[in-house]
Structure formats: C-alpha cells, structure tokens
Amino acid sequence: MIRYLLPLAFLTSSLMADEAATPVAQIKVKKDFQVELLYTVPKAEQGSWVSMCLDDKGRLIASDQYGPLYRITPPALGGSSSETKIEKMDLPIGAAQGMAFVKGAIYLQVNGDEYQGRGLYKVSDSNGDDLFDKVELLRGYTERAGEHGPHYVVPGPDGESIYVIVGNQTPLTEYTKNRVPAVWQEDILLPRIYGRGFMKDALAPRGWVAKVSLDGKEWELITTGFRNEYGAAFNHEGDLFTFDADMEWDMSLPWYRPTRVCQVLSGSEFGWRNGSAKWPVRWEDSVPPVKDIGPGSPTGTQFGYGAKFPAKYQEAFFINDWSYGKMYAVHLRPDGAGYAADFEEFISAQPLPLTDLLINPKDGAMYFAIGGRKTQSALYRVTYAGSESTAPQPMKLEGEVKTLHELRRSLEQFHGKQDPQALATAWPYLGHGDRLIRNAARIAIEHQPVASWKDQALGEKEPRAALTALMGLIRHGAKEDQGAVITALDKIPLEGLDLLGQTTLLRNYTLAFLRLGEPTMEQKKNTIARFAPLFPHKDIGFSQDLCEMLVYLGDGSVVAKAVPLVNSAPTQEEQIGYAKTLRLAKAGWTPALREEFFKWFQRAATYTGGASFGLFIEDIKRDSLASLTEEEKAALKPILEAKPEAKGPTFAAKPLSYVKNWTVADLEKVLNVGLEGGRNFENGRNSFGAIGCYACHRFNFEGGAVGPDLTSVSGKFGPKDLLESIIEPSKEISDQYGSMDFKMKDGSLVVGRIMNLKEDTLMVNINMMDPNANQSLKRGDIASIEPSKTSMMPAGLVNMLSEDDILDLLAYLLSKGDPGHAYFRTK
C-alpha cells in the first residue's frame, strides 16, 4: 500500500478558548532567551503530542500519545508561526513515547494497545520518495505497560545501534548479551510493607536499558533497577544519562527517592524496589545517582549540543518535568570516574506539561512540546538573543578524572563476557578509592567463572578489596559457601573501615544471610556482638541498617535502644524507619516499652505525606499488633483506642512554646559572633525538625520534597540572607517553588502549585506541608493564573525557638549537616 502525507489546514486561529496553549507571556525562561509558540495542536483532530525526533532535513516528527505521527516543518528563524507546516503521516503506527531517526529510518517505542501493540518498531521509506511506507515490529513487549513501559529511543554513539529506555512495568525482554550479572534478587532483610501496593508484583529486574542493533536482532542488557526512567541522551564522551522518576506516593517516608539524574553505568543495578524495599544509595551493590532533583514527573531529555546557545547551555543536559511544568538545565562536571552536577530552572510555567524536546542543528534552536494525558498540546521554539558567544566549548576530561574515566571504561570492557585477562586486570581495583571503579571491577570479575576466583576472594587480605570481592562471591556463591564467607567477613576489622566501608560490611552480612543461608546460632551471637555496640549510630542511614540487622538476629537489647529514637528523632522519616523495623522485633519488649512505642502511633497519625503514607503507617501498626498476646492487647487498650488530636504534625516529643516574634534586626548583631564556633549540632538538627522544616524540605537525604532541597543552601546564602529567608519567606520567592494564584471565574481565589494534569483538569496542591491537600480545578473555570506574591512557607516558624536554637539551626544548615564543621568545634 502506498503511504503518503496528508497536509493539514492551520487551525490555530479558530481554536476554541479551552484549546489555547500556555501563552508565551506566561512562560519564564533564562535571561536573553526567547520562546515562540509555533503551533497549538487541535486536540480533537490531532490529540496530545508526547514524543518527537528530528529527520535529516531538519523536520520534526511528533507522535500523539494515543494516535498517529505528524511531520512538522518549522518556519525559518524570524518567520511567522503561521508558516509552520503540519502533515499527518498516513501510517498504521503511532502512540509512541520515544522516537529516533537513524540512517533514514524512524525507530519508535509504542506504549499501549493501539496499532500493533507495545513494542519497538522501525518505520522506513522503501522507495526513496520522502514518504514513509514500511512498518516493521522489531520486538514486542509483554504485559500492560501503561505510562511505566517503553519510552525513549536514543541513537547509539557508534551510529550502528540504538538504546531503548524501558520503565518498571515492562518485564525484561530476551537478550543476546548481558552486561548485568543475571543474579538479581530483591535482597531485603526484613519483609517490606506496600501501602497502596502499586505494581506489587513487579519484581527485579525492572526499569532497564538495552542496546539494540539496527535490525533489531541483537539485544544487549546494559543496566537495570530504575523506577520509570523516560528520556536519555549521550554526552560527548559517550556516557549515557537518564532522568528517573520518583514514587510520589512515598513522599515524606524514609524510602522516598526523588526524581534523579543518573549515569547509565555498564552492568549496574540502581536498586528500585516496590513498597518500602527501595535500596538506599549507601548500599554498594547499587550505584548512586549523579544528582537528586526533587518531586516531579520526568519526560524528555536532551543535551544542548548543536544549539546556538552560550557554551554553558550547549553543554547542559536538559530535562523535562511534566507535572511541575519545569525544564531544568543540568550542568554536569567530571567527578572521579563519574560525574557530579548542579541544576537550574531553564523554562517554567503553570501549567506547562512538558513532554519532549530536541535541538535542531539546522537552525540552532531548541524545540519543545507540551501535552500528554489528553491535555492541551503545543509546539514551541527557544532561541538565544543575547550577546554572549555561541561558539562551542565542549567539556573535556583532563588530568586525574580523565585517567579514572579511562580506567572505568577499560574495566567495563570485561562486562558481559568471560576473558582470561579479566581477573588480573580488575582485581587490583576492587579496593580502589573511587566507588565507580570498585563497581566496574566487581562486575568484570562477576562475569568470570566463580570457581576461578572464589578462593582468592575468601583469602583477600586488604579490607576494602575483601569487601568488594566477598560481595561478588555472595551474589554468585552456593549455599555451601556460607560458612567460609561469614568467617572471611568476621576477619575484616571494623575499626579500620570508614563509614561507607562499615556500611558495606554490614550489607555483606545481610546478603550472605539472604542468599547463602540463615545464620547459625553461633553466627548470630558473633554478629550481634560485633554490631550491637555501634547502635545507635550518629549516621542515620547506617543506624537504620544496624537496627534491621539486630532485629533480624533477635538481639534482646535493640528494642530498648530504638524505641526512644522513635519518639525523639527530629524527623518523621527517621521515626518511621525505626518503627518499621521494630514492628517485627520479638525480643526485648517490656510493658513500658510497649506503651511508649504504641503511643507514637497517635503522633504519627498527625503526620502527612504522599498518597500511600497513611496506609504505610497502618501497615506498621498492623504488624506490630500481630506480635501482641491477647493479654498485652488488653493492657494496651486505652492507648490503642485513643484518638489522635486533630492538629498538624508535631515531630518533637516535647511540644515547643512561644518565645518571641523574632525579626532579622533582633539577631543580626549576634550572627557573626554566634557562628564563630561552639554551636550544638544535635540541637540544630532537632530545631530543624521541631519547627516542621522537615515536613517540606529535604536536607542530607532526610525530609519532605515539596519545598527546596536545602542541603546546598550554604552555596547560595550567607548567614544573614538565610536568616532573612526563614523569618520573611515572602520577601523573595523562588520561581522554582513559588505558588500560583488561580483566580476563578466565580470570583474565588485558589493559591497553590500544579501537581498533576489530566485532560482539562488541574490538580493543585494548596498546602506544602500536606502533599495530599489537593484541589481539582477545571480549566474552563479559571479566569487567570498568576505568580503569587505570598510564599507557601509560613512566617513565624522560628518564634518557638530561643536565640541559641536559631543560631544552632543556622549552623546546621550552613554546615551542610556536617557535625565536624568549624561551627561546632569548641572555641
């Protein structure tokens, strides 16, 4: 059948009011950049566009989420948007959430039941007439994928392959090669809780990336363990980056992971697990992200290569957040064998449901689309109009980081294959000071026959190398190896290890007991003796791991140590973490400890979080009650039946009282002297929790996510500026976290931030301290949307603190949570 393009009449001038795209005047963009609205998609006829790619003539190809493909010829720079040419591609394919144009063909991932169903397809022009006419299914996917299935297609740097990005609702497909050792398990010590149970049965390996030959016959698994990574792009060095999703229902829980930029590292595991079982970044059998971003809904990504932008933005990794309407510019920099990053808001508006973006090297402009979930769709163009040079200045690897990157890549060459040189090459790097080097070396060794390196792992004397080698052996060993492995772990001295080393040692015991066999009574006794003196630990993450292990081993002392932490910890996340573990503790309970523990549930009932939050608390309570005898339940009846007070969350066990209506002038004169040293770290952290900061703000991997992450606040504010932002939050409101005034046609006003969209409905959060405080607004009922002049952060929070409390709080924030900082040293 001959396929052809159907020219479409331009409908933008006759669109109904409710089909208006977000006006350019409402879109904020970085200084000296300009945004043009090129085309407003008529929803009834052309749907809502979610993915794009660029052909070799500089034309865009876009896909409706539930419908066909369109080819777009943009006007020349400076031309009129009315010159935008839209052509429907008359093909039996569409509903693509990712597309790439490679060697004259379109490779696309269909995510739905439309057309021929979910899978990777190739669309080509069989006779060279510039009309696509051939559709081939290269690989079908199983199970219903929804919005967590096949996403981006990325051209490989070699020009002979593509990389497919697949979310956690699509099971791993068959592969011909595998860089990831195929020994994946859930690897959690204690039974998880599920809350609302979303995708409860989706077990590892999920959230994966594969390299595919252009004929679709060769599939090589590259990495696994993402939640719902959507977009991805390669940098100049050939390193692949993606933007992974959070689970917003987990907000304000200790296992919440914000959206994050990740380097897609060869053979690696990123540790996404369902329910409360997500792996923290401190576990070395996974790899950490490059940068946590915050709550959001990741969609398209792209490097700025080819744009006529200043060099900083040509090198930026642009990432789209669909729900919050923000495009971020992520500025990567080499860091060891990997990368570190900072990010800034590049484009934003409310609403602005960003789907995809691309750079057109033909005109040097960025193009981005909005739409998705049948919302109003449109196409925009971004150009630079400033005076700064737009000459390319590619990031270069130099010096030590170049050496480390080359070393990592040389080790990755052994991933996915057996090679007689692998052991001799990789073994010396198992104890390397760079985590990514250790990871690459371990994976290289794991791909070799276990018998060829088991004895060497058991006999390794250098502690750091032994930890890495034994982790590999535990993952691949047999049940009969359990005794020898535990003996080898027992020989590694704790006192010679740093915090990450101690964490890895504990993780190895966990993996050994899970994979190789439960501990003997003697092993239980020895392991308790080794780790019980370390609990509680000043590092919260390690302390939580210790608590889990001690409860698992049946240590009789852990309950008496942990129950007070449930009540005294300054964050609800820390409290919940301990409570989740104690729910399964059998030994060490007394009537007094039971009372103290169950009283906590009254306070926890006032806490707020994501959609699963309350159900997770109920899960913890249910399991805790299951361990009680009938007599214990009867004795605890008054506590169990007590109703929580109807008030906001109180994280401190002891309520605070009013001190003073503080002003900046009250404290300005003591700032310099007060921060010269001798501050109290614990009081600063406790004050941060006591006045509710953790409810909205993340700091050092703790706290909520609806407000700015304050971990790096010291790089942006001095003591006075920080104090001013706390006492007078509405004086200067961040665009990134500011709220909007929704003026309704009935005269009412709604103040909040858009959290989600569907068709013609906006979901607006009206209370930063409660992620579930959402109000639905119909677009047709809204008269206008404008930035609010009032911060969602309440004033007067520090009025419950003393002068010393406030100074300790400032020191805690400005030190980035480092108890060894000069602020806390004795004068």
Secondary structure, 3 states (H helix, E strand, C coil): CCCCEEECCCCHHHCCHHHCCCCHHHCEECCCEEEEEEEECCHHHHCCEEEEEECCCCCEEEEECCCEEEEEECCCCCCCHHHCEEEEEEEEEECEEEEEEECCEEEEEECCCCCCCCEEEEEECCCCCCCCCEEEEEEECCCCCCCCCEEEEEECCCCCEEEEEECCCCCCCCCCEECCCCCCCCCCCCCCCCCCCCCCCCCCCCCEEEEEECCCCCEEEEEECCCCCCCEEECCCCCEEEEECCCHHHCCCCCCCCEEEEECCCCCECCCCCCCCCCCCCCCCCCCCCEEEECCCEEEEEECCCCCCCHHHHCCEEEEECCCCEEEEEEEEEECCEEEEEEEEEEECCCCCEEEEEEECCCCEEEEEECCCCCCCEEEEEEECCCCCCCCCCCCCCHHHHHHHHHHHHHHCCCCCCCCCHHHHHHHHCCCCCHHHHHHHHHHHHCCCHHHCHHHHHHCCCHHHHHHHHHHHHHHCCHHHHHHHHHHHHCCCHHHCCHHHHHHHHHHHHHHHHHCCCCCHHHHHHHHHHHHHHCCCCCHHHHHHHHHHHHHHCCCCHHHHHHHHHHHCCCHHHHHHHHHHHCCCCCCCCHHHHHHHHHHHHHHCCCCCCCCHHHHHHHHHHHHHHCCCHHHHHHCHHHHCCCCCCCCCCCCCCCCCCCCCCCHHHHHHHHHHHCCCCCCHHHHHHHHHHCCHHHCCEECCEECCCCCCCCCHHHCCCHHHHHHHHHCCCCCCCCCCCCEEEEECCCCEEEEEEEEEECCEEEEECCCCCCCCEEEEEHHHEEEEEECCCCCCCCCHHHHCCHHHHHHHHHHHHCCCCCCCHHHCCC
